[in-house]
Amino acid sequence: MGDKLQYTLFVLLCTLYIMPAKATPQITLRSSADILREAEDYIIVEPSHSYRLLRQVTTITNLSPSQQIRWHLIKVRSAIATNNFGDIEAELVALLKLQHHEYFQKRLASILSAMGIALRRLGYFSQAKSLYTCALELDVPDKKRMALLINLAVLSRHMNDYPLAKNSYHEARDIALRLHHERALANVNNNLGTLALDEGDIELAEKYYRQALIGYQSSDKRSGNITAGTNLLLIFAIQGHTLNFQRLISPISALIDAYPDESKKALLLWLVNANETNLGKPLSQSTKDELILAFDRLESVKLQVLIKHYLAPKVQVDVTPSKSPAQLVRPTPAWLKANQFCIKP
């Protein structure tokens, strides 16, 4: 009887020891399709989470063509939202290889929109404009047309076409008001603020940025809160309004610290140190050296121009903006010539 009991206990212990090793993979392993769905769920409220999720997977050959299109599209959108452009061209190439699938044609307007933003950020301005023009000729619902108009307006500003930028923003704003679309309205107000700042109208820029921040907060879009928040901090730094700056800096800096965007961190460094000089605190030479390095990490030439004009004199740093991509004519890359929907070789 004792031997039987000992044997039974031995078998039970062996079973308990072996079971977790077999069960664990079934609990922890996630399919690519599950990861895709989660990335899509987070792309608006927390694109940095989508960016990290999708880069955990090295191959998606097990996904259907429509899922692969969705995968590459979300990778492009998350890279744009977090200013991570290291592998974005490869994703655009992968998208174009799937252009003949029905799902690609069904989502053509959204794909053209994302590709246009990516091309702008890569410096292909005329090619991006062609994509937006093409997309706006499609039969698209008001919400998509509004997004395309906003993208066209952003591009037009970078091409120094301010009349087209303003007209596109106001047309998009009319649609946003009609649809009661708070997030899009916040986006338009934020960009109208930037146009006002370009033109030196600080008070009007502040008005638009305040409206944008309120709109983004109500829609719970983290990247929007960061963008409008840093823009409003820039206004306060320009104005020397240190009290307003101190009230806003804590929540915005906390968002930026948790966000994988080096350009936003670079801008924050400039803003904080400009405010320090507004408070009468001198900057060390090592801090000034950090600002010079951070200047090169700012996300666009347009932003560099604004920082050089408004903040560089405050912190007593001499910086030179990069040569504007808008002044360059970049040939259409071979992979983009392969498209069969808009841009002609």
FIDO-39627 format. One record per atom (N, C-alpha, C, O): residue in three letters; x, y, z. Coordinates in steps of 0.05 Angstrom, whole numbers, plus 5000, padded with zeros to 4 digits. Atoms other than C-alpha are relative to their C-alpha. Layout:
<recs>
ALAXYZ/...
</recs>
This chain:
<recs>
MET501749765000/MET500050005000/MET501850255000/MET501250444985/GLY498249784998/GLY505750475018/GLY501450054973/GLY501750274964/ASP498749985026/ASP509350324952/ASP498150124979/ASP499050284963/LYS502049895019/LYS502950464913/LYS499650305003/LYS499550454984/LEU500549714994/LEU501951134947/LEU502450164991/LEU502150384979/GLN497549855009/GLN509251334934/GLN500050024969/GLN500850234958/TYR500050005029/TYR508551134861/TYR498050214989/TYR498550354970/THR502149815008/THR502051534854/THR500950295003/THR500550454986/LEU499049734995/LEU505252154885/LEU502150074980/LEU502250304970/PHE497949955020/PHE511252074838/PHE498950074973/PHE499850264960/VAL501349955026/VAL506752044776/VAL498750285000/VAL498850434981/LEU501449754998/LEU502652644801/LEU502050244998/LEU501550434984/LEU498049795001/LEU508953064812/LEU501250044972/LEU501650264963/CYS499049995028/CYS511652884743/CYS498150144982/CYS498850304965/THR502149875017/THR505053094712/THR499950305004/THR499850454985/LEU500049714994/LEU505053764748/LEU502450144989/LEU502350374981/TYR497549885010/TYR512253884727/TYR500050044970/TYR501050234959/ILE500050005029/ILE510953724654/ILE497950194988/ILE498350324968/MET502349855011/MET504154074644/MET500650294993/MET499950384972/PRO499649725006/PRO506454804649/PRO501750044975/PRO501150234959/ALA498349975024/ALA511754704595/ALA498449974975/ALA499050094955/LYS501750045024/LYS506454454547/LYS497950214997/LYS497150294975/ALA502249815001/ALA501154954567/ALA500850284994/ALA499350444982/THR499149725002/THR505255594567/THR499850124972/THR498750334969/PRO500149885027/PRO506055694492/PRO497150054991/PRO496650254976/GLN502849965008/GLN498455614483/GLN498950255012/GLN497050375001/ILE501049764986/ILE497356184533/ILE501350254989/ILE500050454986/THR498549755006/THR502756674512/THR500350064970/THR500650294962/LEU499649965028/LEU503156574436/LEU497750164988/LEU495450094993/ARG502149845013/ARG499357104396/ARG500349994970/ARG502650004960/SER499850015029/SER497657074323/SER500550274988/SER499950485001/SER499649755014/SER499557604273/SER497450154996/SER497350404998/ALA502749885004/ALA492157724261/ALA499150155025/ALA497950365024/ASP500749874974/ASP491057874335/ASP501650265004/ASP500550465013/ILE498349774997/ILE496858354336/ILE499150224981/ILE499150464989/LEU500949805019/LEU494258704274/LEU497550145010/LEU497250385009/ARG502549884990/ARG487358804305/ARG500650195023/ARG499450415025/GLU499349834977/GLU490459094369/GLU501350264990/GLU500850475000/ALA498649775011/ALA494959554328/ALA498050204988/ALA498350444990/GLU502149835012/GLU488859814290/GLU498450145021/GLU497550375018/ASP501549884978/ASP485159924355/ASP501450245012/ASP500150435021/TYR498549794986/TYR490760364382/TYR501150224982/TYR502250414992/ILE498649825018/ILE492860744320/ILE499150295004/ILE500750474999/ILE500949724995/ILE488661364338/ILE500850105027/ILE502050315029/VAL499649904973/VAL489361404413/VAL502949975009/VAL503950135025/GLU497250044992/GLU496461124421/GLU501649874978/GLU502249634980/PRO498650115023/PRO500161024355/PRO502849885007/PRO503849714993/SER497450104992/SER506660904392/SER499849705009/SER501649545005/HIS500550284993/HIS503560254419/HIS499849834975/HIS500849614974/SER500350145026/SER501660054348/SER502749964988/SER503349744977/TYR497350025012/TYR508760204325/TYR501649785012/TYR502949624998/ARG498550214986/ARG511859754378/ARG498949734994/ARG500449544990/LEU501250265004/LEU506859194368/LEU500849884973/LEU501649654972/LEU499650105027/LEU507759124293/LEU502949924995/LEU503549764978/ARG497150065004/ARG515359114298/ARG501049775017/ARG503449715018/GLN499350254986/GLN515158494342/GLN499949764981/GLN500949554988/VAL500450225019/VAL513458074281/VAL501850044976/VAL501950254964/THR498049985022/THR518657924228/THR498849914973/THR499949994952/THR501250095025/THR514257574176/THR497049995002/THR495949925023/ILE503050005000/ILE506857624156/ILE499049844976/ILE496849884967/THR500850175023/THR506657104100/THR497549835006/THR496249744988/ASN502450164993/ASN501256734139/ASN497550164999/ASN495350055001/LEU502449835002/LEU496557334132/LEU498950004971/LEU500449964952/SER501249975027/SER491657414074/SER500950264987/SER501950435001/PRO499249755013/PRO493057954022/PRO498650255012/PRO500050455016/SER501449774988/SER487758414053/SER501250075027/SER501550305034/GLN498849964974/GLN490858314122/GLN502850124996/GLN503650295012/GLN497449895005/GLN497758454093/GLN499950294993/GLN501650455001/ILE500449725007/ILE495259104063/ILE499550175025/ILE500650385029/ARG500749864975/ARG492259304130/ARG502550035017/ARG503050235030/TRP497550014984/TRP498859114164/TRP501950224991/TRP502950385007/HIS498149805010/HIS503259544119/HIS498950285003/HIS500450475009/LEU501249734997/LEU498360124122/LEU500250105028/LEU500850335033/ILE499849924972/ILE498260124198/ILE502950055007/ILE503550235024/LYS497149954995/LYS505860074199/LYS500850284990/LYS502350425003/VAL499449745011/VAL506260684154/VAL498850225018/VAL500150425025/ARG501449804984/ARG501161074195/ARG501350035028/ARG501650255038/SER498849984973/SER504460904262/SER502850124998/SER503750265016/ALA497349885004/ALA511361094234/ALA499750304997/ALA501450455007/ILE500549715005/ILE508561764211/ILE499450135027/ILE500550345033/ALA500949884975/ALA505261894278/ALA502250035021/ALA502150215038/THR497950004980/THR511561744317/THR502750114988/THR504750105002/ASN497649895014/ASN516562064267/ASN502349804999/ASN504649875004/ASN498050215003/ASN520161404256/ASN500049924970/ASN498349774961/PHE500150045029/PHE521961394182/PHE502249824989/PHE502749804965/GLY497850175008/GLY527660894181/GLY499249784980/GLY500749724962/ASP500850225017/ASP523660334148/ASP497550064985/ASP496249874974/ILE502649945011/ILE517660704121/ILE500049964969/ILE497949884958/GLU499950045029/GLU519960674048/GLU499649714993/GLU498349654973/ALA500350295005/ALA520359914052/ALA497049925002/ALA496149754988/GLU502950064997/GLU513059904076/GLU498450114976/GLU496549984968/LEU501349895024/LEU510960344018/LEU500449824976/LEU498549774961/VAL499450195021/VAL514359873970/VAL498349755003/VAL497249654983/ALA501650254995/ALA510859274002/ALA497150054994/ALA495749884983/LEU502849935006/LEU504159633996/LEU499550004970/LEU497549894960/LEU500349995029/LEU505159763922/LEU500049734987/LEU498849694966/LYS499950275011/LYS506659033909/LYS497249875002/LYS496749674989/LEU502750124996/LEU499458893932/LEU497850174987/LEU495550144993/GLN501949805011/GLN496159443890/GLN497849874982/GLN495850004977/HIS501950125018/HIS492458953845/HIS497849855015/HIS495849755003/HIS502050144984/HIS488458633902/HIS497550185003/HIS497850425005/GLU502649854997/GLU481158833909/GLU500050185025/GLU498950405023/TYR500149854976/TYR482159063980/TYR501650264998/TYR500850475009/PHE498349765005/PHE487559563958/PHE498350214986/PHE498350444993/GLN501649815015/GLN482759873908/GLN497750115017/GLN496950345015/LYS502249924982/LYS477259893961/LYS500950215019/LYS499450395026/ARG498949814980/ARG481760274009/ARG501950214987/ARG503650325000/LEU498049845015/LEU485260683955/LEU500350295012/LEU502550385014/ALA499849734990/ALA483561373984/ALA501650015026/ALA503350195029/SER498550014975/SER486261184053/SER502949944995/SER504750055008/ILE497250075006/ILE492460874023/ILE501450244987/ILE503850304994/LEU498849765013/LEU493761493979/LEU500650215021/LEU502650355020/SER499749804978/SER492861934041/SER502549945016/SER504250125020/ALA497750084984/ALA497961544082/ALA502650024983/ALA504750114993/MET497649985017/MET502861494024/MET500850294995/MET503250354994/GLY499449725004/GLY502262234011/GLY501450135023/GLY503350285019/ILE498649904976/ILE504162404082/ILE502849905002/ILE504750055007/ALA497450124999/ALA509961924080/ALA501950134979/ALA504250194985/LEU498449885021/LEU512462214014/LEU500850285007/LEU503050375001/ARG499349734992/ARG512062914041/ARG502250005021/ARG504150165019/ARG497950014979/ARG516162724102/ARG502749904989/ARG504849965000/LEU497650095013/LEU521162384056/LEU501150214980/LEU503350174968/GLY499149795018/GLY521663024014/GLY499149994972/GLY499950154955/TYR501150025027/TYR517762803953/TYR497550174998/TYR495350064998/PHE502349824998/PHE513263413952/PHE498149994976/PHE495749954979/SER501750005024/SER510763423880/SER498649734997/SER496349724988/GLN501250265002/GLN509462673882/GLN497749975021/GLN495649855014/ALA502150014979/ALA505462743947/ALA497650164991/ALA495350074994/LYS502249835010/LYS501363303916/LYS498449854979/LYS495949874978/SER501450155020/SER499762853857/SER498249795012/SER496049745002/LEU501750204987/LEU497162313903/LEU497550125012/LEU495350015010/TYR502349874988/TYR492662793941/TYR498050104978/TYR495650064981/THR501849915022/THR489963093876/THR498549764988/THR496149784983/CYS501250255010/CYS488662383851/CYS497849915019/CYS495649845010/ALA501950094980/ALA485162193916/ALA497550175002/ALA495350075005/LEU502249814998/LEU480762813917/LEU498149974975/LEU495950074976/GLU501750045024/GLU478162623847/GLU498349745003/GLU496549704987/LEU501550254996/LEU475561963875/LEU497350075013/LEU496950295024/ASP502649964986/ASP468361883900/ASP500449915029/ASP500249675035/VAL499550074972/VAL469861913974/VAL498050145018/VAL497050355011/PRO501949874981/PRO465462074035/PRO501350255011/PRO503750295010/ASP499149744989/ASP465962754069/ASP502349975020/ASP504250135020/LYS498050044980/LYS470162484126/LYS502849964988/LYS504850074996/LYS497550055014/LYS475562224079/LYS500950244984/LYS503350314984/ARG499349755015/ARG475262854036/ARG501250215019/ARG503250345012/MET499049824980/MET476363264098/MET502949945007/MET504650125009/ALA497350094993/ALA482562864117/ALA502050064977/ALA504250154982/LEU498349955024/LEU485362924046/LEU500650304997/LEU502850384991/LEU499749715002/LEU484263684046/LEU502050105021/LEU503650275015/ILE498149924979/ILE487963744112/ILE502949934992/ILE504850084995/ASN497450085009/ASN493763344084/ASN501150174977/ASN503550244977/LEU499149825022/LEU493963764021/LEU500850275010/LEU502750395000/ALA499449744988/ALA493964394063/ALA502750005014/ALA504350185011/VAL497450024987/VAL499764154105/VAL502350004979/VAL504350144982/LEU498050015021/LEU503663984042/LEU500450284987/LEU502650364981/SER499949745013/SER501964654010/SER501650205016/SER503050375005/ARG498449824983/ARG504865024070/ARG503049954996/ARG504650134994/HIS497250075004/HIS511364644061/HIS501050084973/HIS503450124969/MET499249915027/MET511364833988/MET499750304997/MET500050414975/ASN500449704999/ASN510065564008/ASN497750094983/ASN497750324974/ASP502449925015/ASP503365563972/ASP497950065021/ASP496149905026/TYR501849934978/TYR499665934028/TYR497150044991/TYR495349965007/PRO502849985008/PRO493366103988/PRO498649724998/PRO496449695007/LEU501250265002/LEU492165363972/LEU499749875028/LEU497849745034/ALA500150114973/ALA493765174044/ALA497550115015/ALA496049965027/LYS502349874985/LYS488665674073/LYS497349904988/LYS495549845003/ASN502550095013/ASN483265484022/ASN499349715008/ASN497049655013/SER500550284994/SER484164744036/SER499249975030/SER497449815036/TYR500750024972/TYR483964844112/TYR497250095005/TYR495749965020/HIS502749894996/HIS477665264109/HIS497949824989/HIS495749795000/GLU501950195011/GLU474264764064/GLU499749755018/GLU497549655023/ALA500050224981/ALA476264204112/ALA498550085026/ALA497149915037/ARG501349904976/ARG473864624171/ARG497050004997/ARG495649935016/ASP502950005005/ASP466964704140/ASP498949725002/ASP496749685013/ILE500950284998/ILE466363954133/ILE500149905029/ILE498249775038/ALA499750094971/ALA468863834205/ALA497750115016/ALA496649975033/LEU502249884985/LEU463664324232/LEU497449874993/LEU495749825011/ARG502550135009/ARG458163994191/ARG499749725012/ARG497649635018/LEU500050274990/LEU460163304215/LEU500349995031/LEU500149785043/HIS499549984971/HIS461363544287/HIS502449825007/HIS502449675027/HIS497650174997/HIS468263204281/HIS502150155017/HIS503650315005/GLU498349854982/GLU472063464342/GLU503049974994/GLU504550164994/ARG497150055005/ARG478763134326/ARG500950144975/ARG503150264975/ALA499249875026/ALA478963384254/ALA500050315004/ALA501750454993/LEU500149714995/LEU476864084277/LEU502450095016/LEU503550305011/ALA497649944984/ALA482464074328/ALA502550004982/ALA504250174984/ASN497750015019/ASN487363874272/ASN500150254983/ASN502250374979/VAL500249765017/VAL484964444228/VAL500950255015/VAL502450415006/ASN499349764984/ASN485464954284/ASN502950015006/ASN504250225006/ASN497150014994/ASN492464714302/ASN501650104975/ASN503550254978/ASN498549935024/ASN494764794230/ASN499550294991/ASN501350424981/LEU500649715005/LEU491265474221/LEU501750175019/LEU502650395012/GLY498349864981/GLY495165684283/GLY502950014990/GLY504250224993/THR497350015011/THR501665474250/THR500250194976/THR502350324973/LEU500049815022/LEU499865874187/LEU500250295011/LEU501750455001/ALA499949734988/ALA498566484232/ALA502850065011/ALA503850285009/LEU497349974988/LEU505266374267/LEU502050054977/LEU503850224981/ASP498349955023/ASP508766334199/ASP499950294991/ASP501950414984/GLU500549725009/GLU505767014183/GLU500450215022/GLU500050445017/GLY499449814978/GLY507767314250/GLY497750095017/GLY498150275033/ASP502349924984/ASP500767364280/ASP499949835025/ASP498549625025/ILE499750174976/ILE502367104350/ILE497349975014/ILE496749755024/GLU502550014985/GLU495567274381/GLU498049814986/GLU496749664999/LEU501850185014/LEU491666924326/LEU500949715002/LEU499349535005/ALA499050274997/ALA496266324330/ALA499349885028/ALA498549655030/GLU500750104973/GLU495066274406/GLU497149925001/GLU496449725013/LYS502850065000/LYS487566304395/LYS499449724987/LYS498049564998/TYR500450265013/TYR487765724345/TYR501249775016/TYR499949565018/TYR498850214985/TYR492565314387/TYR498449925025/TYR498249695032/ARG501750054976/ARG488165384449/ARG497649844992/ARG496849645005/GLN502450145010/GLN482065154409/GLN500849714993/GLN499349524998/ALA499150275008/ALA486164564381/ALA500549835024/ALA499749595024/LEU499450164976/LEU488564334450/LEU497449915014/LEU497249685023/ILE502650074988/ILE481364354477/ILE498849774984/ILE497749584995/GLY501150215017/GLY479063944418/GLY501349735002/GLY500049535003/TYR498550254998/TYR484563424423/TYR499549875027/TYR499349635029/GLN500550114973/GLN483263344498/GLN497349875001/GLN497149665014/SER502750125000/SER475963204486/SER499949744984/SER498249574989/SER500050245017/SER477662684433/SER502149795009/SER502249584998/ASP498150184988/ASP483162364475/ASP502049904980/ASP502749664980/LYS497950075018/LYS488362364421/LYS502750095011/LYS503250335012/ARG497649934986/ARG495162334454/ARG501950164982/ARG503050364991/SER498249865017/SER499362544394/SER499050284994/SER500650474991/GLY501249745005/GLY494563124381/GLY500550185024/GLY501150425021/ASN499549854976/ASN495163354453/ASN502950105001/ASN503550325009/ILE497249935000/ILE502763344446/ILE500550224980/ILE501950424986/THR499549805021/THR502663734380/THR498950285008/THR500350485007/ALA501249744993/ALA497764274402/ALA501250115026/ALA501650355028/GLY498849924975/GLY500864294472/GLY502750134996/GLY503350345007/THR497349895005/THR507964404447/THR499850264984/THR501450454988/ASN500449765016/ASN505464924397/ASN499150235019/ASN500150465016/LEU500949804981/LEU501965304454/LEU502350085018/LEU502650315025/LEU497649934984/LEU508265254496/LEU502050184985/LEU503250354996/LEU498449835017/LEU512065554438/LEU499150295000/LEU500650475002/ILE501149734999/ILE507366144438/ILE500650135027/ILE501550375027/PHE499449894974/PHE508266244513/PHE503050075003/PHE503750275015/ALA497149944999/ALA515866204505/ALA500650254984/ALA502350414992/ILE499649765016/ILE515566724449/ILE499150255015/ILE500450455015/GLN501249784986/GLN511067174491/GLN501450075026/GLN501150285037/GLY498849974974/GLY515167074554/GLY498049975023/GLY498450065045/HIS502150054979/HIS508866854592/HIS500849755016/HIS499949535011/THR498950224985/THR512566424642/THR497949865018/THR498149615022/LEU502150134983/LEU506466294687/LEU498349814984/LEU497949594992/ASN501550185017/ASN502366014630/ASN501749764992/ASN500749544990/PHE498250215008/PHE508465614609/PHE500149795022/PHE499949555017/GLN499750194978/GLN509265304678/GLN497449845005/GLN497649615014/ARG502650144996/ARG501865114681/ARG499749774980/ARG498549574986/LEU500450205021/LEU502264724616/LEU502349804997/LEU501949584987/ILE497750175006/ILE509264434616/ILE499949725012/ILE500749534999/SER499950274987/SER508263864666/SER498449794985/SER499549584979/PRO501550225014/PRO502563484630/PRO501149954972/PRO501149724963/ILE499050045027/ILE505663594561/ILE502749865001/ILE503149684985/SER497450134999/SER512663394581/SER499749715009/SER501249545000/ALA500550284992/ALA509862764615/ALA499149834975/ALA500049604972/LEU500950145024/LEU506462574549/LEU502449954981/LEU502649744969/ILE497850035018/ILE512762704509/ILE502149805010/ILE503249654994/ASP498150204988/ASP517162304557/ASP499249724994/ASP500949544991/ALA501050275005/ALA512761704545/ALA499549944971/ALA498549724964/TYR500650025028/TYR512461804470/TYR502649964984/TYR504550114988/PRO497450065015/PRO517761504422/PRO500450184976/PRO500450094953/ASP499749815021/ASP518862134382/ASP502350195007/ASP501950375024/GLU497749844993/GLU525762444384/GLU499750294991/GLU500850475004/SER500449725008/SER523563064346/SER498450165020/SER499050405025/LYS501549874979/LYS518463224399/LYS501750065025/LYS501550275038/LYS498249974977/LYS523663124454/LYS502050234994/LYS502750385012/ALA498249795008/ALA528363594415/ALA498650275003/ALA499850465013/LEU501549754997/LEU522964134412/LEU499650075029/LEU499850305037/LEU500449964971/LEU521464044486/LEU502550125013/LEU502350305029/LEU497549894989/LEU528764174502/LEU500350304994/LEU501150465011/TRP499949725008/TRP528564834463/TRP498050165016/TRP498650385025/LEU502149854986/LEU522065044496/LEU500750045030/LEU500450265040/VAL499349984972/VAL524364894567/VAL502250205005/VAL502150375023/ASN497749824996/ASN530865274559/ASN499450284991/ASN500550475002/ALA501049735006/ALA527465864525/ALA498550125023/ALA498850355030/ASN501549914977/ASN522965904585/ASN501950075023/ASN501550265038/GLU498049944979/GLU529065874631/GLU501250284996/GLU501650435015/THR498849735006/THR531966494596/THR497950215005/THR498550435014/ASN502149814993/ASN525166834603/ASN499850055030/ASN499050275038/LEU499949974971/LEU525866714677/LEU502550145010/LEU502950195034/GLY497649864992/GLY532567054676/GLY502349825007/GLY504349915019/LYS497950194992/LYS536766424685/LYS501949964976/LYS501049904954/PRO498150045022/PRO543166384643/PRO500449714993/PRO500149535011/LEU499650285008/LEU544565754603/LEU503049954998/LEU504650124990/SER497250085002/SER551165384607/SER500749954971/SER499049914954/GLN499150065027/GLN555365264545/GLN499249714992/GLN498649664969/SER500750285007/SER553964514550/SER497149984993/SER496449824975/THR502850005008/THR546464654548/THR499650124972/THR498050014957/LYS500249895027/LYS547365094487/LYS500949814979/LYS499849794957/ASP499150205019/ASP551264544454/ASP497949784995/ASP497549694973/GLU502250195003/GLU545464064468/GLU497850114982/GLU496649964967/LEU502149875017/LEU540664564436/LEU500849994971/LEU499149954953/ILE499050015028/ILE544964584373/ILE499649734988/ILE498749704966/LEU500450275009/LEU544763834368/LEU497049934997/LEU496249804978/ALA502950055000/ALA537263814383/ALA498750144976/ALA496750044965/PHE501149855022/PHE535964334328/PHE499949824975/PHE497949844959/ASP500050175023/ASP537863824275/ASP498049775001/ASP497349654981/ARG502050224997/ARG532763324303/ARG497250114998/ARG495349954999/LEU502749905003/LEU526863794295/LEU498849894975/LEU500249844955/GLU501250175020/GLU521763484250/GLU499850124972/GLU499449974953/SER500249885027/SER521663984192/SER501650254998/SER502350385018/VAL498649755005/VAL525264564160/VAL498350235009/VAL499350435020/LYS501849794992/LYS519164994173/LYS500250055030/LYS500250285039/LEU499849974971/LEU519664854248/LEU502750125007/LEU503050295025/GLN497349894995/GLN527164994246/GLN500050304996/GLN501250455011/VAL500149715006/VAL525765674214/VAL498650155023/VAL499550375031/LEU501449874978/LEU520765844269/LEU501750015025/LEU501850225039/ILE498450004976/ILE525465634325/ILE502450194997/ILE503150335016/LYS497849825004/LYS531266014294/LYS499150295003/LYS500550465015/HIS501049725000/HIS527066644287/HIS499250095028/HIS499850315037/TYR501349924974/TYR523466634355/TYR501649935025/TYR501650085044/LEU498850094975/LEU527566234405/LEU503150025000/LEU504250065021/ALA497149995000/ALA534866224382/ALA501250265011/ALA503150245026/PRO499049754987/PRO535866964400/PRO499850005030/PRO501550115044/LYS500450014971/LYS533066834469/LYS502249845014/LYS503249925035/VAL498150174987/VAL537866264485/VAL502950064990/VAL504849934999/GLN497449915010/GLN543566604447/GLN501649774987/GLN503949724994/VAL498850225015/VAL544966024401/VAL499850064970/VAL497650144961/ASP500049955029/ASP546866084327/ASP499549734986/ASP501249554988/VAL500750255014/VAL543465544285/VAL499250074971/VAL498350294965/THR500749975028/THR542165444211/THR498149784991/THR498849554993/PRO501950215009/PRO535965094183/PRO501249844977/PRO502849944961/SER499250175023/SER537064524134/SER498950134975/SER497050284976/LYS501049905025/LYS536164684061/LYS497249884995/LYS496849644998/SER502850085003/SER528764654047/SER499649804978/SER500449864955/PRO500550205021/PRO526564024009/PRO498250124978/PRO498150034956/ALA501849885020/ALA521364473975/ALA501550134977/ALA500450184956/GLN498449875021/GLN527064793936/GLN501449804982/GLN502849874963/LEU498750225016/LEU529364123909/LEU498049864983/LEU495649844990/VAL501750165017/VAL526463733852/VAL501049715002/VAL503049644990/ARG499150284996/ARG526863003873/ARG498749824979/ARG496249824976/PRO501250185020/PRO525962493817/PRO498349795013/PRO498949705036/THR501850214989/THR520461983828/THR501649745002/THR502849654982/PRO498550254997/PRO523561353857/PRO498849774983/PRO496449784977/ALA500950215018/ALA523160723815/ALA497649855011/ALA495849784996/TRP502250164988/TRP518560363864/TRP497450154998/TRP495350024996/LEU502549845002/LEU513460933860/LEU499050014971/LEU496650034967/LYS500850015028/LYS513560923784/LYS498449754993/LYS496949754973/ALA501450255005/ALA510760223789/ALA497050015006/ALA495649825000/ASN502849994994/ASN504060473813/ASN498450034974/ASN499350144954/GLN501749995023/GLN498260423765/GLN497450155006/GLN495350094995/PHE502549864993/PHE493260913796/PHE500350304999/PHE498350434994/CYS499849715000/CYS496161623799/CYS502450104985/CYS502250214963/ILE497549885011/ILE503361823785/ILE500949864975/ILE501249614975/LYS499050115025/LYS505761713714/LYS503050015000/LYS504250215010/PRO497050005002/PRO513061523701/PRO501050254985/PRO503450284982/
</recs>
